[in-house]
Amino acid sequence: MKIAFFDTKDYDIESFDSLVKDTDIEIKYFEPKLNIDTVKLAAGFDGVCVFVNDSITKEVIDELYKNGVKAIFLRCAGFNNIDLKAAFGKIHVYRVPAYSPYAVAEHAMALYLTSNRRIHKAYNRTREYNFSLSGLTGNDLHGKTVGVIGTGKIGRIFINICKGFGMNVIAYDLFPIKDSDINYASLETLFKESDVISLHCPLTKETTHMINKDTIALMKKGVAIINTSRGGLINSEDLLDGIKSRKIGSVCLDVYEEEGSLFFENKSGHIMDDSTLLQLIAMPNVLITSHQAFLTKEALNNIAKTTIDNINKFYKDEYNSEYEVCYRCGNEAHCAKKRNAKCF
């Protein structure tokens, strides 16, 4: 099985090379992201392995299919960057649904703690021997209300972390977990009552720009917003307006809706064209990391193991229902998985 590996970083090579030594899998690593301009690199390969900012449009899928590619292996949980409808019947799509939910949930809380207690500012001050405490006042977490949107594995772990700080937790999910101890509320209630809002849901048509001028208007003055999920959940322009109007007190982002050509790359020697991102970075109450929430040794190891397992099972024509996705997944009337088969 020959796999073209796109958007390669050093930590990817280290994680995957150690697992394919004694297998029939042959990996060719490419630094560029997979898109319509680079898809020709996949010619002659059986499958491609991609990440969150690769762009697998209908045109890319048609070109992959024409060149003999049989499967796309995502080394991440989200699949909003793939046209699943275009892939159906041509190319199978596999993902890694869970690699380390602890990594993402812990990073979300780390961002908020850093922002709330101004740790990043204090660190820079003390390195210059400035020991003033002026402007470093934060808030107790104990007793504050946190609204968690999305109660999958990551969301539930974040809820437990918040409870450990003595926070009051309310949550929203389109598909609430039955018989759980999670205190579910409507989105409107969550927006109105939360001191902190943390996003842990996938990017879909229903969730795109769920944080916008209208929902921001419902929020408490001084609300903190955390996003370690997908950038498209937030309308960046509306977010910026909310910060400028002092409605939003602080923002912690590990993702950004236009991150595709920026994150995971060193752009320190370049002039930034994205004026919205420039303004966000310049804000004293905004803390941004570049999609690193997943980046722990445990997560990288789990991503590599699951991806290699997906490749092996596909190569051996074994059914792997949990990890294959298609545009019909979840539709019991048409889903082949209900019959213990591949999606097509």
C-alpha positions in Angstrom: 0.0 0.0 0.0 1.7 3.2 -1.2 0.5 6.3 0.7 1.2 10.0 -0.2 1.5 11.9 3.0 0.7 15.6 2.7 1.3 18.6 5.0 4.2 16.8 6.6 5.9 18.0 9.8 8.9 16.5 11.6 6.7 15.2 14.4 4.6 13.3 11.8 7.6 11.6 10.3 8.9 10.6 13.7 5.5 9.2 14.8 4.7 7.3 11.6 8.1 5.9 10.6 8.4 4.0 13.8 5.2 2.1 13.0 5.6 1.2 9.4 9.0 -0.5 9.5 7.6 -4.0 9.6 4.5 -3.5 7.5 3.6 -3.5 3.8 2.9 0.2 3.9 5.2 2.5 2.0 4.9 6.3 2.8 6.1 9.1 0.7 6.2 12.4 2.7 5.3 15.7 1.0 5.6 19.1 2.7 2.8 20.9 0.8 -0.8 20.6 1.7 -3.1 18.7 -0.6 -5.1 20.9 -2.9 -5.9 21.3 -6.6 -2.4 22.6 -7.2 -0.6 19.7 -5.5 -2.9 16.8 -6.2 -0.7 15.6 -9.1 1.8 14.5 -6.5 -0.6 11.7 -5.5 -0.5 10.1 -8.9 0.6 6.4 -8.6 -0.3 6.1 -5.0 -3.0 3.9 -3.5 -4.0 6.3 -0.8 -3.4 9.8 0.6 -3.0 10.9 4.2 -4.1 14.4 5.0 -4.6 16.8 7.9 -7.0 19.6 8.9 -6.0 22.3 6.4 -5.7 20.2 3.3 -8.4 21.1 0.9 -10.1 18.0 -0.6 -12.7 19.5 -3.0 -14.7 17.8 -5.7 -12.0 18.7 -8.2 -9.3 17.2 -6.0 -11.3 14.0 -5.5 -12.0 13.6 -9.2 -8.3 14.0 -9.9 -7.3 11.6 -7.1 -9.8 9.0 -8.4 -8.6 9.4 -12.0 -5.0 8.7 -10.8 -6.0 5.5 -9.0 -6.2 6.7 -5.4 -8.6 4.5 -3.5 -8.7 6.0 0.0 -8.2 9.2 2.0 -6.8 8.7 5.5 -7.4 11.7 7.8 -5.0 11.9 10.7 -7.6 14.0 12.6 -11.2 13.8 13.8 -12.8 16.5 11.8 -13.7 16.0 8.1 -15.2 19.3 7.1 -12.4 19.9 4.6 -13.5 17.0 2.5 -16.4 16.9 0.0 -17.8 13.7 1.2 -20.6 13.6 -1.3 -18.1 13.9 -4.2 -16.0 11.1 -2.6 -18.9 8.7 -2.2 -18.7 5.8 -4.7 -15.2 6.7 -5.7 -12.8 7.1 -2.7 -13.3 5.8 0.8 -12.6 8.2 3.7 -11.2 7.3 7.1 -10.5 9.4 10.1 -9.1 9.2 13.6 -12.2 10.0 15.8 -10.3 10.2 19.1 -6.6 10.5 19.6 -6.3 12.4 22.9 -9.4 14.3 24.0 -7.4 15.2 27.2 -4.8 17.1 25.1 -7.4 19.4 23.5 -9.5 19.9 26.7 -6.4 20.6 28.8 -5.1 23.1 26.2 -8.5 24.9 26.3 -8.2 25.3 30.1 -4.5 26.2 29.8 -5.4 29.0 27.4 -8.1 30.4 29.7 -6.0 30.2 32.8 -3.1 32.0 31.0 -5.5 34.7 29.7 -7.4 35.1 32.9 -4.4 35.4 35.2 -2.3 37.3 32.6 0.5 34.7 32.9 1.8 35.5 29.5 2.1 39.1 30.3 3.7 38.5 33.7 6.2 36.1 32.1 7.3 38.8 29.6 7.5 41.4 32.4 9.7 39.5 34.8 12.1 38.6 32.0 12.7 42.4 31.8 12.9 42.6 35.7 9.5 44.4 35.8 7.8 43.1 38.9 4.8 45.4 38.9 1.4 43.8 39.4 -0.5 46.6 37.7 -2.9 45.3 35.0 -2.5 41.6 36.0 -5.8 41.2 38.0 -7.8 38.1 37.1 -10.9 36.4 38.3 -11.6 33.4 40.5 -12.9 30.4 38.5 -14.7 29.0 41.5 -18.4 29.8 41.2 -18.3 31.1 37.7 -20.6 29.7 35.0 -19.0 28.0 32.0 -21.1 27.1 28.9 -19.8 24.1 27.0 -21.0 23.8 23.5 -20.5 20.2 22.3 -20.5 17.2 24.8 -18.4 14.7 22.9 -15.3 13.2 24.5 -13.4 16.5 24.5 -16.4 18.5 25.8 -17.0 16.0 28.6 -13.4 16.1 29.7 -13.4 19.9 29.7 -16.6 19.8 31.8 -14.8 17.6 34.4 -11.8 20.0 34.4 -14.2 22.9 35.0 -16.0 21.1 37.8 -12.6 20.5 39.4 -12.2 24.3 39.7 -15.7 24.5 41.3 -17.3 26.1 38.3 -21.0 25.8 37.5 -21.4 24.0 34.1 -24.2 24.3 31.6 -24.0 22.6 28.2 -25.6 22.4 24.8 -25.5 19.7 22.3 -27.7 19.0 19.3 -27.7 15.4 20.4 -27.7 15.4 24.3 -26.3 12.4 26.0 -29.2 10.5 27.6 -29.2 9.6 31.3 -26.0 11.7 31.9 -25.4 14.1 34.8 -24.7 17.0 32.3 -26.8 20.1 32.9 -28.1 20.8 29.4 -29.6 24.1 28.5 -30.8 25.9 25.3 -28.2 27.8 23.3 -30.0 31.0 24.2 -29.8 30.3 27.9 -26.1 29.2 27.6 -25.2 32.5 25.8 -27.1 34.6 28.4 -25.9 32.9 31.6 -22.3 32.0 30.9 -19.2 33.9 32.1 -17.1 31.6 30.0 -18.1 29.9 26.7 -16.0 27.0 25.3 -16.6 25.5 21.9 -16.1 21.7 21.5 -18.4 20.9 18.5 -17.7 19.9 14.9 -18.0 22.4 12.0 -21.2 21.7 10.1 -23.8 23.8 8.2 -25.7 24.1 11.5 -22.7 25.3 13.5 -20.9 27.5 11.0 -20.6 31.1 12.5 -22.7 30.1 15.6 -20.8 32.8 17.3 -21.9 35.9 15.5 -23.2 39.4 16.2 -26.6 38.2 17.1 -25.4 35.5 19.6 -22.7 37.9 21.0 -25.5 40.4 21.7 -27.1 37.8 24.0 -23.9 37.3 26.0 -22.9 38.8 29.3 -20.7 41.9 29.2 -17.1 40.7 29.8 -17.7 37.1 28.6 -14.7 35.0 27.8 -14.8 32.8 24.6 -12.6 29.8 24.1 -12.3 27.9 20.7 -10.1 24.8 20.3 -12.4 23.2 17.8 -12.8 24.7 14.3 -12.3 28.3 13.3 -15.4 28.5 11.2 -17.6 28.2 14.3 -16.9 31.9 14.9 -17.5 34.9 12.6 -14.2 36.6 13.0 -15.4 40.1 12.0 -18.2 39.9 14.5 -15.9 38.6 17.2 -13.6 41.6 16.6 -16.5 44.0 16.8 -17.5 42.4 20.1 -14.0 42.9 21.5 -13.9 46.5 20.3 -17.3 47.3 21.9 -16.0 45.8 25.2 -18.9 43.2 25.1 -16.3 40.4 25.0 -13.9 40.5 27.9 -11.3 37.9 26.6 -10.8 35.5 23.7 -8.7 32.3 23.6 -8.3 30.8 20.2 -6.4 27.8 19.0 -8.1 27.9 15.6 -9.1 30.6 13.1 -11.5 30.4 10.2 -8.9 31.6 7.6 -6.0 29.6 9.1 -5.5 27.3 6.1 -2.5 29.1 4.6 -1.1 30.4 7.9 -1.1 27.9 10.8 1.6 25.2 11.0 3.9 27.5 9.0 6.7 30.0 10.0 5.4 33.3 8.7 7.7 35.5 10.8 9.5 36.9 7.8 6.3 37.7 5.8 4.0 40.6 5.7 0.5 39.5 6.9 -2.4 40.2 4.5 -5.1 39.1 6.9 -6.1 42.3 8.6 -8.7 40.6 10.9 -6.1 38.2 12.3 -3.6 41.1 12.7 -6.2 43.1 14.7 -7.0 40.0 16.8 -3.3 39.4 17.6 -2.9 43.0 18.5 -5.7 43.0 21.1 -4.4 42.8 24.7 -7.2 40.5 25.7 -6.8 38.0 22.9 -4.6 34.9 23.2 -4.0 32.9 20.1 -2.1 29.6 19.5 -1.7 28.0 16.1 -3.8 24.9 16.2 -1.5 23.1 18.7 -4.2 21.8 21.2 -3.8 18.3 19.8 0.0 18.4 20.1 1.0 15.9 22.8 3.2 12.8 22.6 0.3 10.7 23.5 -2.0 12.2 20.8 0.7 11.9 18.1 1.2 8.3 19.0 -2.5 7.5 19.0 -3.0 9.4 15.6 -0.3 7.3 14.0 -1.5 4.0 15.4 -5.1 4.5 14.4 -4.2 5.8 10.9 -1.8 2.9 10.3 -4.6 0.5 11.5 -7.0 2.2 9.1 -4.6 1.7 6.2 -3.9 -1.9 7.1 -7.6 -2.8 7.4 -8.5 -1.1 4.2 -5.6 -2.8 2.4 -6.8 -6.2 3.7 -10.4 -5.4 2.8 -11.5 -5.6 6.4 -14.6 -3.8 7.6 -13.9 -0.9 10.0 -17.2 0.8 10.7 -16.1 3.2 13.4 -13.6 5.1 11.4 -15.0 5.3 7.8 -17.2 8.3 7.0 -19.4 9.3 4.1 -22.1 11.8 3.5 -24.8 9.2 4.4 -23.3 8.3 7.7 -26.0 8.5 10.4 -28.8 7.9 8.0 -30.1 4.5 9.1 -32.2 4.0 5.9 -29.2 4.1 3.6 -26.1 3.5 5.8 -24.2 0.4 4.8 -22.6 0.3 8.3 -25.9 -0.9 9.7 -25.3 -4.0 7.5 -21.6 -4.3 8.7 -20.1 -3.2 5.4 -18.0 -0.5 4.0 -19.8 2.7 3.1 -20.0 1.6 -0.5 
